[in-house]
Amino acid sequence: MCEANAYIYKDGKEELYLENVDVLIPEGSKIYLRNLFGEQKTFEGYVKEISLLRHKIVLEEAKD
């Protein structure tokens, strides 16, 4: 299995945003995510880190 969990990095902490992500599509300042179960979310910000070995995606909100 190659899916990963997505977390939001805020105030020095990582908070779970979406589990079992298998699709991540950046679209300008937004990131479209979909998991194995068809759940979809759109996040406004950017990818801070992706760890393929740990199956982890870290997102951070866009700063104005």
C-alpha positions, 0 to 999 in steps of 0.5 A: 500500500502506498497511501499516506496520512496528511497532517496540518502543521500549525503552532509547532504541532502536526494535526491529522487532516486526512487518512489514507490519502492516495491522490494529492493534486496541487492547484495554485494555492490549493491542494486537492486530496482524496483518500482510498474511501473516496473522501475528498478535501481541499486545503489552502496552503502548501506542502511543507514535507512529504516522507514516502518512507513514513507515509506522511504528508505535512501541509501548512496554511498559506500566510497572508 
